[in-house]
Amino acid sequence: MSIALQPESSLEQQTQSLLEKLCDPEFWRELNPGLSVLKFQTAEPIALDPEELDQQLAELNHEGYFQLNAVLPEIDMFRMAIGVEALVEQDLPPVFAFVYDDYWQTFQRVSPLLTAILGEDYQHLPAFWTWFIPPSDDYAGWSPHRDRITNTLRSDGMPNVVTVWIPLTDAVPLNGCMYMLPAHLDPNYPDRLEDGRVANPQDIRALAAPAGSVLGWNHAVLHWGGRSSHKADLPRISMAFEFQSQDLPPYQSPLFSAKVLPSWAQRLSLIGRQISQYQHMYQLPEEWAAIAQALQEMQ
């Protein structure tokens, strides 16, 4: 049964009632009993041999992105995909997946690669999202963009800040996989990043990725999510988080440790912030503005 706002009571009453449910950890446990809430378990890092790590770093430098296929356990991806579907069935923004430990811990598992890119004490930015793109001609990922266009690359071409994107279901062209204009094929990279045009469409890459893959890119490279299709076999369910080197001023505040799971109040506050800051990319009903603001005030 959906907890969406109902027409028979006032908007203020509905908003308050929904907010109380969202702030109750037990509500989330009952909604997804297969996921963890506030157990703070340790995540096992993925294993990367030195040769594979060097190859991924070289690709990141040359093309602006890396891709590790199916390195996370399939059973965990399935469990988390089911968790996102449960949120969607309740008319909740999929970003509420981050009330659960599992989604945070999955990003912790990528620590060997992120440490090699950003340094030992890399930090979370308050920037993350979860997507549920159904098999339909009416839905698509986010439109072509660069995450940031100033001061994101070092003199050697490596990034100070990266986005990590993980598909929980297989991401293919028919359900809106990621698309990338490789850095070395982009005539506007790295000096004219305000120009997001694609000179040669044949240079675009469709990054098909099985569930449990780990994709990442610097913030200067041009990328987007594709359009889904009614011919797709399954929805594209995915999540992304941004990370930066600790040695630089924050690209957004507050930064927080990538090694420690946030408290309950911090999670809700951060989720509220995501709803507010990505409203222009992911249209939500008007009443969520008030809920997002109330959540942000919790920390």
C-alpha positions as CSV (number, residue, x, y, z in Angstrom):
1,M,0.0,0.0,0.0
2,S,1.5,3.3,-1.0
3,I,2.3,6.0,1.6
4,A,1.9,8.7,-1.0
5,L,0.0,11.8,0.0
6,Q,-3.7,11.4,0.0
7,P,-6.3,14.0,-1.2
8,E,-8.7,13.6,1.8
9,S,-6.5,15.5,4.3
10,S,-4.8,18.8,4.2
11,L,-1.4,19.0,2.6
12,E,0.2,20.1,5.9
13,Q,-1.2,17.1,7.7
14,Q,-0.2,14.7,5.0
15,T,3.3,16.1,4.9
16,Q,3.7,15.8,8.7
17,S,2.4,12.3,8.7
18,L,4.7,11.2,5.9
19,L,7.7,12.9,7.5
20,E,7.1,11.0,10.8
21,K,7.2,7.7,8.9
22,L,10.4,8.7,7.0
23,C,12.2,9.5,10.3
24,D,11.3,6.1,11.9
25,P,14.0,3.4,11.3
26,E,11.4,0.7,11.9
27,F,9.3,1.9,9.0
28,W,12.3,1.3,6.7
29,R,13.1,-2.1,8.3
30,E,9.5,-3.3,7.6
31,L,9.6,-2.0,4.1
32,N,12.8,-3.8,3.2
33,P,13.5,-6.6,5.8
34,G,16.4,-7.9,3.6
35,L,18.4,-4.7,4.0
36,S,20.3,-3.4,7.0
37,V,19.4,-0.3,9.0
38,L,22.0,1.1,11.5
39,K,24.0,-2.2,11.9
40,F,27.2,-0.4,10.7
41,Q,28.9,-3.6,9.4
42,T,32.3,-3.6,7.8
43,A,32.4,-3.7,4.0
44,E,34.9,-6.0,2.3
45,P,36.9,-4.1,-0.3
46,I,37.0,-5.5,-3.9
47,A,40.2,-7.2,-4.9
48,L,42.2,-5.5,-7.7
49,D,45.5,-6.9,-8.9
50,P,48.2,-4.3,-9.6
51,E,48.0,-4.8,-13.4
52,E,44.3,-4.2,-13.5
53,L,44.5,-1.2,-11.2
54,D,47.2,0.4,-13.4
55,Q,45.0,-0.2,-16.5
56,Q,42.0,1.4,-14.9
57,L,44.1,4.5,-13.9
58,A,45.5,4.8,-17.4
59,E,42.0,4.6,-18.9
60,L,40.8,7.3,-16.5
61,N,43.7,9.6,-17.5
62,H,43.3,9.0,-21.2
63,E,39.5,8.7,-21.7
64,G,38.2,10.4,-18.6
65,Y,36.5,7.3,-17.2
66,F,37.1,3.7,-16.0
67,Q,34.9,0.6,-16.0
68,L,35.2,-2.6,-14.0
69,N,32.6,-5.1,-15.0
70,A,30.7,-7.3,-12.5
71,V,33.1,-7.0,-9.6
72,L,30.4,-6.8,-6.9
73,P,28.4,-9.8,-5.8
74,E,25.3,-10.4,-8.0
75,I,23.2,-11.5,-5.0
76,D,23.9,-8.2,-3.2
77,M,23.0,-6.2,-6.4
78,F,19.7,-8.2,-6.7
79,R,18.8,-7.5,-3.1
80,M,19.5,-3.8,-3.4
81,A,17.6,-3.6,-6.7
82,I,14.6,-5.2,-5.0
83,G,15.0,-2.6,-2.2
84,V,14.8,0.3,-4.7
85,E,11.7,-1.2,-6.4
86,A,10.0,-1.3,-3.0
87,L,10.6,2.4,-2.6
88,V,9.2,3.1,-6.1
89,E,6.1,1.0,-5.3
90,Q,5.6,3.3,-2.3
91,D,5.9,6.5,-4.4
92,L,9.1,7.4,-2.6
93,P,12.1,9.0,-4.4
94,P,14.6,6.2,-5.0
95,V,17.4,8.2,-3.3
96,F,15.8,7.0,0.0
97,A,17.7,3.8,-0.6
98,F,20.5,5.6,1.3
99,V,18.7,5.2,4.6
100,Y,20.0,1.6,4.4
101,D,23.6,0.6,5.3
102,D,23.9,-1.6,2.2
103,Y,24.1,1.2,-0.3
104,W,26.8,3.1,1.6
105,Q,28.8,0.0,2.2
106,T,28.8,-0.9,-1.5
107,F,30.7,2.3,-2.2
108,Q,33.1,1.6,0.6
109,R,34.0,-1.6,-1.2
110,V,35.5,0.4,-4.1
111,S,38.1,1.9,-1.7
112,P,41.2,0.4,-3.3
113,L,40.5,2.1,-6.6
114,L,39.4,5.4,-5.0
115,T,42.5,5.5,-2.8
116,A,44.7,5.0,-5.8
117,I,43.0,8.0,-7.6
118,L,42.3,10.4,-4.8
119,G,44.6,9.5,-1.9
120,E,44.2,7.5,1.3
121,D,41.8,9.9,3.1
122,Y,39.5,10.7,0.2
123,Q,36.1,12.2,1.2
124,H,32.4,11.8,0.4
125,L,30.8,14.9,-1.2
126,P,27.2,15.5,-0.2
127,A,26.2,14.5,-3.8
128,F,24.6,11.1,-4.6
129,W,21.5,9.7,-6.3
130,T,19.6,6.5,-7.1
131,W,17.8,6.0,-10.4
132,F,14.9,3.7,-11.3
133,I,14.3,4.0,-15.1
134,P,11.4,1.6,-16.1
135,P,11.1,-0.1,-19.5
136,S,9.2,2.7,-21.2
137,D,9.7,5.1,-24.1
138,D,8.9,8.0,-21.7
139,Y,11.9,7.7,-19.3
140,A,15.5,8.5,-19.6
141,G,18.6,9.1,-17.5
142,W,20.0,12.6,-16.9
143,S,20.7,14.7,-20.0
144,P,24.2,15.4,-21.4
145,H,26.3,17.3,-18.9
146,R,29.7,17.6,-17.2
147,D,29.6,17.3,-13.4
148,R,31.9,20.4,-13.0
149,I,33.7,22.5,-15.4
150,T,36.4,24.3,-13.2
151,N,39.4,23.1,-11.3
152,T,38.7,19.4,-11.3
153,L,41.8,18.1,-13.0
154,R,45.4,18.0,-11.8
155,S,48.3,19.0,-14.1
156,D,49.0,15.3,-14.9
157,G,45.4,14.9,-16.2
158,M,44.2,12.9,-13.2
159,P,41.1,14.0,-11.3
160,N,40.8,15.7,-7.9
161,V,37.1,14.6,-7.8
162,V,35.3,11.7,-9.3
163,T,31.8,10.2,-9.7
164,V,31.3,6.5,-9.1
165,W,28.3,4.9,-10.7
166,I,27.1,1.4,-9.9
167,P,24.3,-0.5,-11.8
168,L,22.2,-2.7,-9.6
169,T,20.6,-4.3,-12.7
170,D,22.2,-4.8,-16.1
171,A,22.5,-1.5,-17.8
172,V,22.1,-1.8,-21.6
173,P,21.2,0.6,-24.4
174,L,17.5,-0.5,-24.3
175,N,17.1,0.5,-20.7
176,G,19.2,3.7,-20.7
177,C,22.8,2.8,-19.9
178,M,25.4,5.5,-19.5
179,Y,26.9,7.2,-22.6
180,M,30.3,8.8,-22.6
181,L,32.2,11.1,-24.9
182,P,35.8,9.9,-24.2
183,A,38.0,12.8,-23.2
184,H,40.6,12.2,-26.0
185,L,37.8,12.4,-28.6
186,D,36.3,15.6,-27.2
187,P,37.7,18.8,-28.9
188,N,36.4,20.9,-26.0
189,Y,38.3,18.9,-23.4
190,P,39.9,20.2,-21.2
191,D,39.9,23.9,-22.0
192,R,36.4,24.7,-23.3
193,L,34.3,22.6,-20.9
194,E,31.4,25.1,-21.1
195,D,30.8,23.7,-24.6
196,G,28.8,20.5,-24.4
197,R,28.3,19.8,-28.1
198,V,29.3,16.5,-29.7
199,A,31.2,17.2,-32.9
200,N,31.1,13.6,-34.2
201,P,28.3,11.3,-32.9
202,Q,30.4,8.2,-33.9
203,D,32.7,9.1,-31.0
204,I,30.0,8.5,-28.4
205,R,30.3,5.3,-26.4
206,A,27.4,3.3,-25.0
207,L,28.7,1.8,-21.7
208,A,26.7,-1.4,-21.4
209,A,27.5,-2.7,-17.9
210,P,26.2,-5.8,-16.1
211,A,24.9,-5.5,-12.5
212,G,27.7,-5.1,-10.0
213,S,30.0,-3.2,-12.3
214,V,31.8,-0.1,-11.1
215,L,32.0,2.9,-13.5
216,G,33.6,6.2,-12.7
217,W,34.6,9.4,-14.4
218,N,36.2,12.7,-13.8
219,H,34.0,15.8,-13.6
220,A,35.2,17.3,-16.8
221,V,34.1,14.5,-19.2
222,L,30.8,14.8,-21.1
223,H,28.3,12.0,-20.2
224,W,24.6,11.2,-19.8
225,G,22.1,8.5,-19.3
226,G,20.3,7.1,-22.3
227,R,16.6,6.8,-23.0
228,S,14.8,3.6,-22.1
229,S,12.5,1.7,-24.3
230,H,9.3,-0.4,-24.0
231,K,11.4,-3.2,-25.5
232,A,13.7,-3.3,-22.5
233,D,13.6,-6.5,-20.4
234,L,14.1,-4.8,-17.1
235,P,14.4,-1.4,-15.5
236,R,17.8,0.4,-15.1
237,I,18.4,0.7,-11.4
238,S,21.6,2.4,-10.5
239,M,23.3,4.6,-7.9
240,A,26.1,7.1,-7.9
241,F,28.2,9.0,-5.4
242,E,30.9,11.8,-5.7
243,F,34.3,11.7,-4.0
244,Q,37.2,14.1,-3.7
245,S,40.7,14.3,-2.4
246,Q,41.1,15.5,1.1
247,D,43.9,17.8,0.2
248,L,41.7,20.3,-1.5
249,P,39.0,22.7,-0.4
250,P,35.5,21.2,-0.5
251,Y,33.8,21.2,-3.9
252,Q,30.6,21.1,-1.8
253,S,30.1,21.2,2.0
254,P,30.0,19.4,4.2
255,L,32.5,16.8,3.3
256,F,32.4,13.6,5.4
257,S,34.5,10.5,5.8
258,A,34.1,7.7,3.2
259,K,35.2,5.2,5.8
260,V,32.4,5.8,8.4
261,L,28.7,5.3,7.8
262,P,26.7,8.4,8.6
263,S,24.3,8.5,11.6
264,W,20.6,8.3,11.1
265,A,20.0,12.0,11.3
266,Q,22.9,12.7,8.9
267,R,21.5,10.2,6.4
268,L,18.1,11.8,6.4
269,S,19.5,15.3,6.2
270,L,21.7,14.3,3.3
271,I,18.8,12.7,1.5
272,G,16.8,15.8,1.9
273,R,19.6,17.8,0.4
274,Q,19.8,15.5,-2.6
275,I,16.1,15.9,-3.3
276,S,16.5,19.7,-3.2
277,Q,19.6,20.0,-5.2
278,Y,18.7,17.6,-8.0
279,Q,15.1,18.8,-8.4
280,H,16.0,20.3,-11.8
281,M,17.3,16.9,-13.0
282,Y,14.6,14.6,-11.5
283,Q,11.2,16.1,-11.3
284,L,9.3,15.3,-8.1
285,P,5.9,16.3,-6.8
286,E,5.7,19.8,-5.4
287,E,5.0,18.6,-1.8
288,W,8.5,17.0,-1.6
289,A,10.1,20.4,-1.4
290,A,8.8,20.9,2.2
291,I,9.7,17.4,3.2
292,A,13.2,17.8,1.8
293,Q,13.7,21.0,3.7
294,A,12.5,19.4,7.0
295,L,14.9,16.5,6.5
296,Q,17.8,18.8,5.9
297,E,17.2,20.5,9.2
298,M,17.6,17.3,11.2
299,Q,21.4,17.1,11.5
